[in-house]
Amino acid sequence: MKELTPMTLSALLLLASGAVLAYLGCYLPPQGEISDSVLWYTSQCIIYAGSVFGVAGYVKSMVNKKEQTPQ
């Protein structure tokens, strides 16, 4: 198994914290209503994780493409 880089670990932790906060936001008073601050935090977590995984995937694909081209 590959080691988790600090960037990947932070993205996974932020995704988990955003999901937990959004879930708890449904059950805390007022019940069934998620406040704007919870939605903002959750969306920022998703954006950060998406950028981390997107940039890592792009860089990995470019490195693989460069390795496959004949010199």
N, CA, C and O atoms as a Tinker XYZ file with bonds, in Angstrom:
   284  protein
     1  N      0.843000   -1.191000    0.000000    73     2
     2  CA     0.000000    0.000000    0.000000    64     1     3
     3  C      0.882000    1.245000    0.000000    63     2     4     5
     4  O      1.899000    1.301000    0.691000    81     3
     5  N      0.485000    2.220000   -0.769000    73     3     6
     6  CA     1.246000    3.455000   -0.855000    64     5     7
     7  C      1.078000    4.266000    0.427000    63     6     8     9
     8  O      0.040000    4.214000    1.088000    81     7
     9  N      2.126000    5.012000    0.757000    73     7    10
    10  CA     2.038000    5.891000    1.908000    64     9    11
    11  C      1.201000    7.115000    1.558000    63    10    12    13
    12  O      1.216000    7.592000    0.424000    81    11
    13  N      0.472000    7.612000    2.549000    73    11    14
    14  CA    -0.319000    8.811000    2.336000    64    13    15
    15  C      0.564000   10.034000    2.509000    63    14    16    17
    16  O      1.275000   10.166000    3.505000    81    15
    17  N      0.514000   10.912000    1.544000    73    15    18
    18  CA     1.256000   12.164000    1.660000    64    17    19
    19  C      0.472000   13.096000    2.587000    63    18    20    21
    20  O     -0.731000   12.912000    2.771000    81    19
    21  N      1.135000   14.083000    3.165000    73    19    22
    22  CA     0.411000   15.029000    4.032000    64    21    23
    23  C     -0.733000   15.733000    3.314000    63    22    24    25
    24  O     -1.770000   16.015000    3.915000    81    23
    25  N     -0.543000   16.018000    2.023000    73    23    26
    26  CA    -1.590000   16.684000    1.253000    64    25    27
    27  C     -2.815000   15.778000    1.099000    63    26    28    29
    28  O     -3.948000   16.232000    1.259000    81    27
    29  N     -2.590000   14.508000    0.791000    73    27    30
    30  CA    -3.695000   13.564000    0.636000    64    29    31
    31  C     -4.380000   13.312000    1.970000    63    30    32    33
    32  O     -5.606000   13.240000    2.043000    81    31
    33  N     -3.588000   13.180000    3.018000    73    31    34
    34  CA    -4.154000   12.959000    4.347000    64    33    35
    35  C     -5.012000   14.141000    4.783000    63    34    36    37
    36  O     -6.091000   13.950000    5.345000    81    35
    37  N     -4.542000   15.356000    4.529000    73    35    38
    38  CA    -5.337000   16.532000    4.900000    64    37    39
    39  C     -6.634000   16.595000    4.095000    63    38    40    41
    40  O     -7.674000   16.981000    4.628000    81    39
    41  N     -6.580000   16.218000    2.818000    73    39    42
    42  CA    -7.793000   16.223000    1.995000    64    41    43
    43  C     -8.803000   15.199000    2.513000    63    42    44    45
    44  O    -10.000000   15.480000    2.576000    81    43
    45  N     -8.319000   14.018000    2.881000    73    43    46
    46  CA    -9.220000   12.991000    3.406000    64    45    47
    47  C     -9.821000   13.405000    4.750000    63    46    48    49
    48  O    -11.004000   13.176000    5.003000    81    47
    49  N     -9.000000   14.015000    5.611000    73    47    50
    50  CA    -9.514000   14.473000    6.906000    64    49    51
    51  C    -10.536000   15.587000    6.738000    63    50    52    53
    52  O    -11.542000   15.619000    7.447000    81    51
    53  N    -10.287000   16.500000    5.807000    73    51    54
    54  CA   -11.248000   17.568000    5.572000    64    53    55
    55  C    -12.546000   17.035000    4.972000    63    54    56    57
    56  O    -13.626000   17.510000    5.321000    81    55
    57  N    -12.452000   16.059000    4.078000    73    55    58
    58  CA   -13.674000   15.454000    3.534000    64    57    59
    59  C    -14.487000   14.792000    4.637000    63    58    60    61
    60  O    -15.709000   14.932000    4.688000    81    59
    61  N    -13.804000   14.073000    5.516000    73    59    62
    62  CA   -14.500000   13.406000    6.615000    64    61    63
    63  C    -15.128000   14.423000    7.564000    63    62    64    65
    64  O    -16.270000   14.252000    7.990000    81    63
    65  N    -14.384000   15.483000    7.898000    73    63    66
    66  CA   -14.934000   16.475000    8.825000    64    65    67
    67  C    -16.111000   17.224000    8.203000    63    66    68    69
    68  O    -17.083000   17.534000    8.893000    81    67
    69  N    -16.031000   17.517000    6.905000    73    67    70
    70  CA   -17.150000   18.182000    6.239000    64    69    71
    71  C    -18.391000   17.309000    6.196000    63    70    72    73
    72  O    -19.504000   17.800000    6.389000    81    71
    73  N    -18.208000   16.008000    5.944000    73    71    74
    74  CA   -19.344000   15.089000    5.907000    64    73    75
    75  C    -19.967000   14.940000    7.290000    63    74    76    77
    76  O    -21.191000   14.927000    7.424000    81    75
    77  N    -19.130000   14.829000    8.316000    73    75    78
    78  CA   -19.643000   14.697000    9.687000    64    77    79
    79  C    -20.382000   15.954000   10.105000    63    78    80    81
    80  O    -21.453000   15.874000   10.706000    81    79
    81  N    -19.818000   17.122000    9.792000    73    79    82
    82  CA   -20.468000   18.376000   10.164000    64    81    83
    83  C    -21.803000   18.544000    9.441000    63    82    84    85
    84  O    -22.775000   18.999000   10.045000    81    83
    85  N    -21.865000   18.188000    8.175000    73    83    86
    86  CA   -23.129000   18.284000    7.428000    64    85    87
    87  C    -24.158000   17.310000    7.986000    63    86    88    89
    88  O    -25.338000   17.646000    8.089000    81    87
    89  N    -23.721000   16.106000    8.346000    73    87    90
    90  CA   -24.630000   15.119000    8.923000    64    89    91
    91  C    -25.162000   15.601000   10.270000    63    90    92    93
    92  O    -26.361000   15.518000   10.535000    81    91
    93  N    -24.271000   16.100000   11.112000    73    91    94
    94  CA   -24.706000   16.584000   12.423000    64    93    95
    95  C    -25.581000   17.819000   12.307000    63    94    96    97
    96  O    -26.459000   18.050000   13.139000    81    95
    97  N    -25.338000   18.618000   11.265000    73    95    98
    98  CA   -26.148000   19.814000   11.063000    64    97    99
    99  C    -27.615000   19.512000   10.847000    63    98   100   101
   100  O    -28.465000   20.361000   11.113000    81    99
   101  N    -27.927000   18.329000   10.373000    73    99   102
   102  CA   -29.331000   17.949000   10.170000    64   101   103
   103  C    -30.035000   17.643000   11.495000    63   102   104   105
   104  O    -31.255000   17.774000   11.595000    81   103
   105  N    -29.277000   17.242000   12.499000    73   103   106
   106  CA   -29.890000   16.773000   13.742000    64   105   107
   107  C    -29.754000   17.738000   14.902000    63   106   108   109
   108  O    -30.374000   17.533000   15.946000    81   107
   109  N    -28.958000   18.786000   14.745000    73   107   110
   110  CA   -28.843000   19.789000   15.795000    64   109   111
   111  C    -29.925000   20.838000   15.602000    63   110   112   113
   112  O    -30.382000   21.054000   14.479000    81   111
   113  N    -30.344000   21.497000   16.688000    73   111   114
   114  CA   -31.399000   22.503000   16.562000    64   113   115
   115  C    -30.993000   23.643000   15.639000    63   114   116   117
   116  O    -29.831000   24.048000   15.682000    81   115
   117  N    -31.855000   24.172000   14.826000    73   115   118
   118  CA   -33.182000   23.685000   14.465000    64   117   119
   119  C    -33.074000   22.434000   13.607000    63   118   120   121
   120  O    -32.398000   22.420000   12.578000    81   119
   121  N    -33.741000   21.407000   14.043000    73   119   122
   122  CA   -33.611000   20.086000   13.432000    64   121   123
   123  C    -34.090000   20.099000   11.980000    63   122   124   125
   124  O    -35.145000   20.646000   11.660000    81   123
   125  N    -33.283000   19.482000   11.109000    73   123   126
   126  CA   -33.620000   19.376000    9.700000    64   125   127
   127  C    -33.161000   20.548000    8.862000    63   126   128   129
   128  O    -33.348000   20.544000    7.646000    81   127
   129  N    -32.564000   21.556000    9.484000    73   127   130
   130  CA   -32.097000   22.729000    8.747000    64   129   131
   131  C    -30.591000   22.875000    8.942000    63   130   132   133
   132  O    -30.109000   22.954000   10.072000    81   131
   133  N    -29.859000   22.910000    7.844000    73   131   134
   134  CA   -28.413000   23.061000    7.908000    64   133   135
   135  C    -28.086000   24.534000    7.721000    63   134   136   137
   136  O    -28.513000   25.154000    6.747000    81   135
   137  N    -27.324000   25.094000    8.663000    73   135   138
   138  CA   -27.021000   26.523000    8.594000    64   137   139
   139  C    -26.051000   26.826000    7.450000    63   138   140   141
   140  O    -25.372000   25.940000    6.930000    81   139
   141  N    -26.012000   28.097000    7.082000    73   139   142
   142  CA   -25.153000   28.526000    5.979000    64   141   143
   143  C    -23.680000   28.284000    6.273000    63   142   144   145
   144  O    -22.920000   27.939000    5.369000    81   143
   145  N    -23.269000   28.459000    7.517000    73   143   146
   146  CA   -21.856000   28.269000    7.849000    64   145   147
   147  C    -21.433000   26.811000    7.692000    63   146   148   149
   148  O    -20.302000   26.535000    7.291000    81   147
   149  N    -22.322000   25.884000    8.002000    73   147   150
   150  CA   -22.020000   24.460000    7.830000    64   149   151
   151  C    -21.913000   24.134000    6.343000    63   150   152   153
   152  O    -21.019000   23.395000    5.931000    81   151
   153  N    -22.807000   24.674000    5.551000    73   151   154
   154  CA   -22.749000   24.450000    4.109000    64   153   155
   155  C    -21.492000   25.059000    3.506000    63   154   156   157
   156  O    -20.882000   24.465000    2.617000    81   155
   157  N    -21.093000   26.252000    3.983000    73   155   158
   158  CA   -19.896000   26.894000    3.482000    64   157   159
   159  C    -18.669000   26.047000    3.806000    63   158   160   161
   160  O    -17.826000   25.820000    2.939000    81   159
   161  N    -18.564000   25.581000    5.047000    73   159   162
   162  CA   -17.422000   24.773000    5.453000    64   161   163
   163  C    -17.358000   23.470000    4.643000    63   162   164   165
   164  O    -16.289000   23.072000    4.182000    81   163
   165  N    -18.493000   22.822000    4.479000    73   163   166
   166  CA   -18.545000   21.573000    3.727000    64   165   167
   167  C    -18.128000   21.798000    2.272000    63   166   168   169
   168  O    -17.382000   20.996000    1.710000    81   167
   169  N    -18.600000   22.869000    1.671000    73   167   170
   170  CA   -18.236000   23.140000    0.281000    64   169   171
   171  C    -16.748000   23.464000    0.152000    63   170   172   173
   172  O    -16.121000   23.068000   -0.831000    81   171
   173  N    -16.178000   24.166000    1.112000    73   171   174
   174  CA   -14.744000   24.456000    1.074000    64   173   175
   175  C    -13.916000   23.180000    1.212000    63   174   176   177
   176  O    -12.873000   23.041000    0.574000    81   175
   177  N    -14.380000   22.253000    2.043000    73   175   178
   178  CA   -13.697000   20.962000    2.191000    64   177   179
   179  C    -13.722000   20.178000    0.884000    63   178   180   181
   180  O    -12.718000   19.584000    0.490000    81   179
   181  N    -14.865000   20.178000    0.218000    73   179   182
   182  CA   -14.995000   19.451000   -1.046000    64   181   183
   183  C    -14.128000   20.104000   -2.129000    63   182   184   185
   184  O    -13.495000   19.402000   -2.918000    81   183
   185  N    -14.096000   21.426000   -2.171000    73   183   186
   186  CA   -13.273000   22.121000   -3.155000    64   185   187
   187  C    -11.795000   21.832000   -2.922000    63   186   188   189
   188  O    -11.055000   21.576000   -3.872000    81   187
   189  N    -11.360000   21.871000   -1.660000    73   187   190
   190  CA    -9.950000   21.601000   -1.357000    64   189   191
   191  C     -9.582000   20.170000   -1.742000    63   190   192   193
   192  O     -8.563000   19.941000   -2.394000    81   191
   193  N    -10.407000   19.216000   -1.342000    73   191   194
   194  CA   -10.114000   17.816000   -1.656000    64   193   195
   195  C    -10.124000   17.583000   -3.168000    63   194   196   197
   196  O     -9.283000   16.850000   -3.688000    81   195
   197  N    -11.057000   18.195000   -3.864000    73   195   198
   198  CA   -11.098000   18.059000   -5.314000    64   197   199
   199  C     -9.868000   18.636000   -5.983000    63   198   200   201
   200  O     -9.362000   18.073000   -6.953000    81   199
   201  N     -9.388000   19.751000   -5.473000    73   199   202
   202  CA    -8.184000   20.334000   -6.064000    64   201   203
   203  C     -6.959000   19.489000   -5.757000    63   202   204   205
   204  O     -6.085000   19.341000   -6.611000    81   203
   205  N     -6.878000   18.936000   -4.561000    73   203   206
   206  CA    -5.735000   18.080000   -4.215000    64   205   207
   207  C     -5.716000   16.840000   -5.091000    63   206   208   209
   208  O     -4.686000   16.505000   -5.678000    81   207
   209  N     -6.848000   16.159000   -5.181000    73   207   210
   210  CA    -6.897000   14.932000   -5.971000    64   209   211
   211  C     -6.809000   15.224000   -7.464000    63   210   212   213
   212  O     -6.235000   14.431000   -8.210000    81   211
   213  N     -7.360000   16.336000   -7.910000    73   211   214
   214  CA    -7.301000   16.694000   -9.325000    64   213   215
   215  C     -5.901000   17.043000   -9.774000    63   214   216   217
   216  O     -5.452000   16.585000  -10.825000    81   215
   217  N     -5.206000   17.851000   -8.988000    73   215   218
   218  CA    -3.841000   18.231000   -9.343000    64   217   219
   219  C     -2.931000   17.008000   -9.296000    63   218   220   221
   220  O     -2.099000   16.817000  -10.182000    81   219
   221  N     -3.088000   16.182000   -8.266000    73   219   222
   222  CA    -2.258000   14.974000   -8.160000    64   221   223
   223  C     -2.500000   14.042000   -9.344000    63   222   224   225
   224  O     -1.554000   13.477000   -9.891000    81   223
   225  N     -3.748000   13.880000   -9.739000    73   223   226
   226  CA    -4.054000   13.030000  -10.889000    64   225   227
   227  C     -3.519000   13.589000  -12.184000    63   226   228   229
   228  O     -3.041000   12.837000  -13.033000    81   227
   229  N     -3.590000   14.900000  -12.351000    73   227   230
   230  CA    -3.076000   15.535000  -13.570000    64   229   231
   231  C     -1.563000   15.381000  -13.655000    63   230   232   233
   232  O     -1.025000   15.030000  -14.705000    81   231
   233  N     -0.891000   15.642000  -12.560000    73   231   234
   234  CA     0.566000   15.524000  -12.558000    64   233   235
   235  C      0.986000   14.084000  -12.828000    63   234   236   237
   236  O      1.923000   13.837000  -13.588000    81   235
   237  N      0.298000   13.142000  -12.209000    73   235   238
   238  CA     0.626000   11.728000  -12.412000    64   237   239
   239  C      0.415000   11.328000  -13.872000    63   238   240   241
   240  O      1.224000   10.586000  -14.429000    81   239
   241  N     -0.662000   11.809000  -14.498000    73   239   242
   242  CA    -0.909000   11.461000  -15.902000    64   241   243
   243  C      0.135000   12.092000  -16.823000    63   242   244   245
   244  O      0.540000   11.479000  -17.811000    81   243
   245  N      0.571000   13.310000  -16.508000    73   243   246
   246  CA     1.602000   13.955000  -17.319000    64   245   247
   247  C      2.944000   13.245000  -17.178000    63   246   248   249
   248  O      3.677000   13.106000  -18.157000    81   247
   249  N      3.265000   12.804000  -15.990000    73   247   250
   250  CA     4.518000   12.072000  -15.774000    64   249   251
   251  C      4.474000   10.748000  -16.526000    63   250   252   253
   252  O      5.454000   10.369000  -17.166000    81   251
   253  N      3.355000   10.044000  -16.457000    73   251   254
   254  CA     3.227000    8.768000  -17.174000    64   253   255
   255  C      3.311000    8.982000  -18.686000    63   254   256   257
   256  O      3.919000    8.181000  -19.397000    81   255
   257  N      2.707000   10.051000  -19.169000    73   255   258
   258  CA     2.739000   10.338000  -20.602000    64   257   259
   259  C      4.167000   10.640000  -21.044000    63   258   260   261
   260  O      4.598000   10.199000  -22.110000    81   259
   261  N      4.890000   11.382000  -20.236000    73   259   262
   262  CA     6.279000   11.720000  -20.584000    64   261   263
   263  C      7.179000   10.483000  -20.571000    63   262   264   265
   264  O      8.094000   10.374000  -21.388000    81   263
   265  N      6.921000    9.538000  -19.635000    73   263   266
   266  CA     7.707000    8.322000  -19.559000    64   265   267
   267  C      7.434000    7.416000  -20.756000    63   266   268   269
   268  O      8.316000    6.659000  -21.162000    81   267
   269  N      6.243000    7.476000  -21.324000    73   267   270
   270  CA     5.875000    6.588000  -22.424000    64   269   271
   271  C      6.343000    7.090000  -23.781000    63   270   272   273
   272  O      6.431000    6.310000  -24.729000    81   271
   273  N      6.641000    8.367000  -23.889000    73   271   274
   274  CA     7.071000    8.878000  -25.191000    64   273   275
   275  C      8.496000    8.437000  -25.483000    63   274   276   277
   276  O      9.358000    8.514000  -24.608000    81   275
   277  N      8.759000    7.966000  -26.724000    73   275   278
   278  CA    10.111000    7.529000  -27.069000    64   277   279
   279  C     11.049000    8.718000  -27.151000    63   278   280   281
   280  O     10.663000    9.798000  -27.598000    81   279
   281  N     12.264000    8.515000  -26.723000    73   279   282
   282  CA    13.266000    9.603000  -26.695000    64   281   283
   283  C     14.118000    9.557000  -27.911000    63   282   284
   284  O     15.013000   10.386000  -28.069000    81   283
